[in-house]
């Protein structure tokens, strides 16, 4: 796995064996410059121009390598040269996210791929996010900038309660990798993976009582950090209320949830209701209950402010599209989510059309400028088996076996 070594830059990378690497030899200077930006939520015409330059830099590279992208452009009547001259980033024909479940679309030699992440928890069609050394370095750099800009960082050592698939056995599951990235936000005193692999059943298992006891054991020692699926957090705190009623955590404790907003019974749960539940149960300030929306196919994290709004950083752009005409809709309208980012040059996923239905707004009361995701939900008539649905199946299995 690669690692960003230099604060504020992507000039130094290392390969998995510790040998020095030259990244991509400066093939993508605009993407490198964009992803090196320290302030993820500072916007300006210059930064908009840099984003457009980086996006076309990436797209033209992919366009030359993938006939499928060229056929999309022809069918759409799209001219990359004219679009680049006008700065029309939203004119780039998006690749439908489902297509990435059928084709790898690798843009570099296979031996240059240093990390592959998948979107599914257990089975079903899997999207593969392919990352070479420079793309991984850019992703790590921009993610750190996003989390810092949202106030996720702390210098206080914390106990991590990781409500995600145990990393040692999760392999390429994207949610477990992203959980590890969020652990860079504060020094770790301890880290406990709570969805653990069971050799006997050959499945991931979750012991809510054991998780509750672990919370109770650590609560008086230092702030806690809950990371992962909110449904599992909800279930563990329910058990905690039984075994340690009245327990209160350090008010500097923090939650960064992600992967589907339901409680343990599969009932939809709002950010506000979840924050209120944790505040009432643990004394954890509701403004410290955050989450991150993201897609393995896209990679950019869209973190929530204290109002539960997921903010778009300088490293990505979003629009919503009419599902029939693909026309870009104005703020406040609901449509299919279109995601753009230039960081990953190992795959042609710089412009993706998702199955998620979203609504975008501006001028969040938290004070962060720019666009935010006001609502997002799955579209279509059938479930796409991603990490959150696979995780929910573990809770469903627990409920059946406990009866």
C-alpha positions as CSV (number, residue, x, y, z in Angstrom):
1,X,0.0,0.0,0.0
2,X,1.3,3.5,-0.8
3,X,1.5,6.2,1.6
4,X,1.5,10.0,1.3
5,X,4.8,11.1,2.9
6,X,4.9,14.8,2.5
7,X,2.4,17.2,4.1
8,X,0.9,19.4,1.5
9,X,2.3,17.5,-1.4
10,X,2.3,14.3,-3.3
11,X,5.9,14.4,-4.5
12,X,7.2,11.5,-2.5
13,X,5.6,8.0,-2.5
14,X,6.6,4.6,-1.3
15,X,5.7,1.2,-2.7
16,X,4.5,-1.6,-0.5
17,X,8.0,-3.0,-0.1
18,X,9.4,0.3,1.1
19,X,11.3,1.0,-2.1
20,X,11.1,4.6,-3.3
21,X,8.7,5.1,-6.2
22,X,8.5,8.0,-8.7
23,X,4.7,8.0,-8.7
24,X,3.5,8.7,-12.2
25,X,6.4,10.8,-13.3
26,X,4.3,14.0,-13.2
27,X,1.8,12.9,-15.9
28,X,-1.0,14.5,-14.0
29,X,0.3,17.8,-12.5
30,X,-3.2,19.4,-12.1
31,X,-4.6,16.3,-10.2
32,X,-1.5,16.3,-8.0
33,X,-1.8,20.0,-7.2
34,X,-5.6,19.7,-6.5
35,X,-5.2,16.8,-4.2
36,X,-2.4,18.5,-2.3
37,X,-4.7,21.4,-1.2
38,X,-4.9,21.7,2.6
39,X,-8.2,23.5,2.9
40,X,-10.9,21.2,1.6
41,X,-13.7,23.7,1.9
42,X,-12.1,26.9,0.6
43,X,-13.5,27.7,-2.9
44,X,-12.3,30.2,-5.5
45,X,-12.4,30.7,-9.3
46,X,-8.7,29.6,-9.3
47,X,-9.6,26.4,-7.6
48,X,-12.5,25.8,-9.9
49,X,-10.2,26.2,-12.8
50,X,-7.7,23.8,-11.3
51,X,-10.4,21.2,-10.8
52,X,-11.6,21.5,-14.4
53,X,-8.0,21.2,-15.6
54,X,-7.4,18.1,-13.5
55,X,-10.6,16.5,-14.6
56,X,-9.9,16.9,-18.3
57,X,-6.3,15.9,-17.8
58,X,-7.7,12.6,-16.4
59,X,-10.6,12.2,-18.8
60,X,-8.4,12.7,-21.9
61,X,-6.0,10.1,-20.6
62,X,-8.9,7.6,-20.1
63,X,-10.5,8.6,-23.4
64,X,-7.4,7.5,-25.3
65,X,-7.3,4.1,-23.6
66,X,-10.9,3.0,-23.5
67,X,-13.0,2.5,-26.7
68,X,-16.1,2.3,-24.5
69,X,-15.6,6.0,-23.4
70,X,-15.0,7.1,-26.9
71,X,-18.3,5.4,-28.0
72,X,-20.1,7.1,-25.2
73,X,-18.7,10.4,-26.4
74,X,-19.8,9.7,-30.0
75,X,-23.3,8.7,-28.9
76,X,-23.6,11.8,-26.8
77,X,-22.2,14.1,-29.5
78,X,-19.5,15.1,-27.0
79,X,-16.3,16.7,-28.1
80,X,-13.6,16.5,-25.4
81,X,-11.6,19.3,-27.0
82,X,-14.6,21.7,-27.2
83,X,-15.6,20.8,-23.6
84,X,-12.1,21.4,-22.3
85,X,-12.0,24.8,-24.0
86,X,-15.3,25.8,-22.5
87,X,-14.6,24.2,-19.1
88,X,-17.9,22.2,-19.3
89,X,-17.1,19.5,-16.8
90,X,-20.7,18.4,-16.5
91,X,-20.8,17.7,-20.2
92,X,-18.5,14.7,-19.8
93,X,-20.7,11.6,-20.5
94,X,-20.8,9.7,-17.2
95,X,-20.0,6.1,-16.9
96,X,-23.0,4.3,-15.3
97,X,-21.9,2.8,-12.0
98,X,-23.4,-0.6,-12.8
99,X,-21.0,-0.9,-15.7
100,X,-18.1,-1.0,-13.2
101,X,-19.6,-4.2,-11.8
102,X,-19.1,-5.9,-15.1
103,X,-15.8,-4.5,-16.4
104,X,-12.5,-3.7,-14.6
105,X,-11.5,-0.8,-17.0
106,X,-8.0,-0.9,-15.8
107,X,-6.0,2.0,-17.3
108,X,-2.5,1.0,-16.2
109,X,-0.5,-2.3,-16.3
110,X,-1.9,-4.8,-13.7
111,X,1.4,-4.9,-11.8
112,X,1.0,-1.2,-11.0
113,X,-2.2,-1.7,-9.1
114,X,-1.3,-1.6,-5.4
115,X,-4.8,-1.6,-3.8
116,X,-8.1,-3.0,-5.0
117,X,-11.3,-2.2,-3.0
118,X,-14.7,-3.7,-3.5
119,X,-18.1,-2.4,-2.7
120,X,-19.8,-5.6,-1.5
121,X,-19.6,-7.1,2.0
122,X,-19.9,-10.8,1.2
123,X,-21.3,-11.8,-2.2
124,X,-23.0,-10.6,-5.3
125,X,-21.6,-8.5,-8.1
126,X,-18.7,-6.5,-6.8
127,X,-17.4,-3.1,-8.0
128,X,-13.6,-3.0,-8.0
129,X,-11.9,0.3,-7.3
130,X,-8.4,0.0,-8.7
131,X,-5.7,2.2,-7.3
132,X,-2.1,2.6,-8.4
133,X,0.5,4.3,-6.2
134,X,-0.1,7.9,-7.3
135,X,-3.9,7.6,-7.2
136,X,-3.8,6.0,-3.7
137,X,-1.5,8.8,-2.5
138,X,-4.0,11.4,-3.9
139,X,-7.0,9.7,-2.2
140,X,-5.2,9.5,1.2
141,X,-4.2,13.2,0.9
142,X,-7.6,14.5,0.0
143,X,-9.4,12.3,2.6
144,X,-7.2,13.7,5.4
145,X,-7.9,17.3,4.2
146,X,-11.7,16.6,4.2
147,X,-11.7,15.1,7.7
148,X,-9.6,18.0,9.0
149,X,-11.8,20.6,7.4
150,X,-14.9,19.1,9.0
151,X,-13.3,19.1,12.5
152,X,-12.9,15.4,12.8
153,X,-9.3,15.7,14.0
154,X,-8.2,15.7,17.6
155,X,-4.8,15.5,19.4
156,X,-6.3,13.6,22.3
157,X,-5.6,9.9,22.4
158,X,-8.8,7.9,22.1
159,X,-10.1,4.3,22.3
160,X,-11.5,3.3,18.9
161,X,-14.6,1.1,18.8
162,X,-14.7,-0.2,15.2
163,X,-18.1,-1.3,14.1
164,X,-16.9,-2.6,10.8
165,X,-15.6,-5.9,9.3
166,X,-12.4,-7.0,11.1
167,X,-9.6,-5.7,8.8
168,X,-7.5,-8.8,8.9
169,X,-10.3,-10.8,7.3
170,X,-12.1,-8.1,5.4
171,X,-9.7,-8.3,2.5
172,X,-10.6,-5.7,-0.1
173,X,-13.9,-4.5,1.4
174,X,-13.9,-0.8,1.0
175,X,-15.6,0.1,4.2
176,X,-13.0,-1.5,6.4
177,X,-10.2,0.2,4.5
178,X,-11.9,3.6,4.9
179,X,-12.4,2.9,8.6
180,X,-8.7,2.6,8.9
181,X,-8.2,5.9,7.2
182,X,-10.5,7.7,9.7
183,X,-8.3,6.3,12.5
184,X,-5.7,8.9,11.4
185,X,-8.0,11.7,12.8
186,X,-6.9,11.0,16.4
187,X,-4.1,9.1,18.1
188,X,-5.2,5.6,19.2
189,X,-4.8,4.2,22.7
190,X,-6.6,1.0,21.6
191,X,-8.6,-0.2,18.6
192,X,-11.2,-2.9,18.9
193,X,-12.8,-4.5,15.7
194,X,-16.3,-5.5,16.7
195,X,-17.6,-7.4,13.6
196,X,-15.2,-10.3,13.8
197,X,-14.6,-13.3,11.6
198,X,-15.7,-16.7,13.0
199,X,-13.7,-19.6,11.7
200,X,-16.3,-22.1,12.7
201,X,-19.2,-20.6,10.8
202,X,-17.0,-19.0,8.1
203,X,-18.9,-15.8,8.5
204,X,-18.6,-12.4,10.2
205,X,-20.3,-12.3,13.6
206,X,-21.3,-9.5,15.9
207,X,-21.6,-9.9,19.7
208,X,-23.6,-6.9,20.9
209,X,-23.1,-7.8,24.6
210,X,-19.4,-8.1,24.2
211,X,-19.3,-4.7,22.4
212,X,-21.3,-3.1,25.2
213,X,-18.9,-4.5,27.8
214,X,-16.0,-3.1,25.8
215,X,-17.6,0.3,25.8
216,X,-18.2,0.2,29.5
217,X,-14.6,-1.0,30.2
218,X,-13.0,1.9,28.3
219,X,-15.5,4.8,28.9
220,X,-13.8,6.2,32.0
221,X,-10.3,6.0,30.7
222,X,-10.3,8.3,27.7
223,X,-12.6,9.7,24.9
224,X,-14.2,7.0,22.7
225,X,-14.4,7.0,18.9
226,X,-17.1,5.0,17.3
227,X,-16.5,4.2,13.6
228,X,-18.5,2.1,11.2
229,X,-22.1,1.0,10.7
230,X,-24.7,2.9,12.8
231,X,-27.0,-0.2,13.1
232,X,-24.3,-2.0,15.1
233,X,-23.6,1.0,17.3
234,X,-27.3,1.3,18.0
235,X,-27.5,-2.4,19.0
236,X,-24.4,-2.2,21.2
237,X,-25.7,0.9,23.0
238,X,-29.1,-0.8,23.6
239,X,-27.2,-3.6,25.4
240,X,-25.0,-1.1,27.3
241,X,-28.1,0.6,28.7
242,X,-29.0,-2.8,30.3
243,X,-25.7,-3.7,31.8
244,X,-24.5,-0.2,32.7
245,X,-27.5,2.1,33.1
246,X,-26.6,5.8,33.4
247,X,-23.0,5.3,32.0
248,X,-21.7,8.6,30.5
249,X,-18.8,8.8,28.1
250,X,-16.2,11.6,28.0
251,X,-17.9,14.6,26.2
252,X,-14.9,14.7,23.8
253,X,-16.0,11.3,22.4
254,X,-16.9,11.3,18.7
255,X,-18.9,9.2,16.2
256,X,-18.0,8.9,12.5
257,X,-20.7,6.5,11.1
258,X,-21.2,5.3,7.6
259,X,-22.7,2.6,5.5
260,X,-26.5,2.8,5.7
261,X,-28.9,4.6,8.1
262,X,-31.0,1.9,9.7
263,X,-31.3,0.6,13.3
264,X,-30.6,-3.0,14.1
265,X,-34.1,-4.1,13.1
266,X,-33.6,-2.6,9.6
267,X,-35.9,0.4,10.3
268,X,-34.8,3.6,8.7
269,X,-33.1,6.0,11.1
270,X,-32.4,9.6,10.6
271,X,-29.1,11.3,11.6
272,X,-31.0,13.5,14.0
273,X,-32.7,10.5,15.7
274,X,-29.5,8.6,16.0
275,X,-27.6,11.6,17.5
276,X,-30.5,12.1,20.0
277,X,-30.4,8.4,20.9
278,X,-26.6,8.5,21.6
279,X,-26.9,11.8,23.6
280,X,-29.7,10.4,25.7
281,X,-28.0,7.1,26.2
282,X,-24.4,8.0,26.7
283,X,-24.3,11.8,27.2
284,X,-22.3,12.0,23.9
285,X,-22.9,15.6,22.5
286,X,-25.1,15.3,19.4
287,X,-22.9,17.7,17.5
288,X,-20.2,15.1,17.8
289,X,-22.2,12.5,16.0
290,X,-21.2,12.6,12.3
291,X,-21.2,10.4,9.3
292,X,-19.6,10.0,5.9
293,X,-21.4,9.3,2.6
294,X,-19.3,7.7,0.0
295,X,-19.2,5.1,-2.8
296,X,-16.4,2.6,-3.3
297,X,-16.6,3.4,-7.1
298,X,-16.0,7.1,-6.5
299,X,-13.8,7.2,-3.4
300,X,-14.2,10.9,-2.3
301,X,-15.6,11.1,1.3
302,X,-18.5,13.5,1.8
303,X,-18.5,14.1,5.5
304,X,-21.3,15.5,7.6
305,X,-21.3,18.7,9.6
306,X,-23.2,19.0,12.9
307,X,-26.4,19.4,11.0
308,X,-26.0,16.1,9.3
309,X,-25.4,17.6,5.8
310,X,-22.7,16.0,3.7
311,X,-20.5,18.7,2.2
312,X,-18.8,18.6,-1.2
313,X,-15.1,19.4,-0.9
314,X,-12.9,21.0,-3.6
315,X,-11.8,17.5,-4.7
316,X,-15.2,16.5,-6.1
317,X,-18.2,17.9,-7.9
318,X,-21.8,16.6,-7.8
319,X,-24.9,17.2,-9.8
320,X,-28.3,15.6,-10.0
321,X,-29.7,14.4,-13.3
322,X,-33.2,13.8,-14.7
323,X,-33.4,10.0,-14.9
324,X,-35.1,10.2,-18.3
325,X,-33.2,12.9,-20.1
326,X,-30.0,13.1,-18.0
327,X,-30.5,16.9,-17.9
328,X,-28.6,18.6,-15.0
329,X,-31.2,19.7,-12.5
330,X,-31.1,22.8,-10.4
331,X,-30.4,22.9,-6.6
332,X,-33.3,21.6,-4.6
333,X,-34.5,19.1,-7.3
334,X,-34.2,15.4,-6.9
335,X,-32.5,13.2,-9.4
336,X,-29.8,10.6,-10.1
337,X,-26.5,11.5,-8.5
338,X,-23.6,12.4,-10.9
339,X,-20.2,12.3,-9.3
340,X,-17.0,13.8,-10.7
341,X,-13.4,13.7,-9.3
342,X,-10.0,13.6,-11.0
343,X,-7.8,11.8,-8.4
344,X,-7.9,8.2,-9.7
345,X,-6.0,7.8,-13.0
346,X,-5.9,4.0,-12.8
347,X,-9.5,3.7,-13.9
348,X,-12.0,5.8,-15.9
349,X,-14.2,6.7,-13.0
350,X,-13.7,10.4,-13.1
351,X,-17.4,10.9,-14.2
352,X,-19.9,8.4,-12.7
353,X,-23.7,8.2,-12.8
354,X,-25.0,6.4,-9.7
355,X,-28.3,4.7,-8.9
356,X,-28.7,6.8,-5.8
357,X,-31.3,9.5,-5.9
358,X,-30.1,12.8,-4.3
359,X,-31.0,16.4,-3.6
360,X,-28.4,19.1,-3.4
361,X,-28.5,22.4,-1.6
362,X,-26.2,25.3,-0.8
363,X,-25.6,27.7,2.1
364,X,-25.6,25.3,5.0
365,X,-26.3,26.9,8.4
366,X,-23.1,25.3,9.7
367,X,-21.2,28.0,7.8
368,X,-19.2,25.8,5.4
369,X,-19.5,27.2,1.9
370,X,-20.4,25.4,-1.2
371,X,-22.8,22.5,-2.0
372,X,-24.0,19.8,0.3
373,X,-26.1,16.7,-0.1
374,X,-29.4,17.5,1.6
375,X,-30.8,13.9,1.0
376,X,-29.7,10.7,-0.6
377,X,-31.5,7.4,-1.0
378,X,-31.2,4.3,-3.1
379,X,-33.0,4.3,-6.4
380,X,-34.4,1.4,-8.4
381,X,-36.8,-1.4,-7.5
382,X,-34.3,-3.9,-6.1
383,X,-31.5,-3.8,-3.5
384,X,-27.9,-3.4,-4.6
385,X,-26.0,-5.6,-2.3
386,X,-23.3,-3.3,-0.9
387,X,-21.5,-3.3,2.4
388,X,-24.4,-1.9,4.4
389,X,-26.9,-4.5,3.1
390,X,-24.4,-7.3,3.8
391,X,-23.9,-5.9,7.3
392,X,-27.6,-5.7,7.9
393,X,-27.8,-9.5,7.0
394,X,-25.5,-10.2,10.0
395,X,-28.0,-8.4,12.3
396,X,-30.9,-10.2,10.7
397,X,-29.1,-13.6,11.3
398,X,-28.5,-12.6,14.9
399,X,-32.2,-11.8,15.4
400,X,-33.2,-15.2,14.0
401,X,-30.8,-17.2,16.1
402,X,-31.7,-15.4,19.3
403,X,-35.4,-16.3,19.1
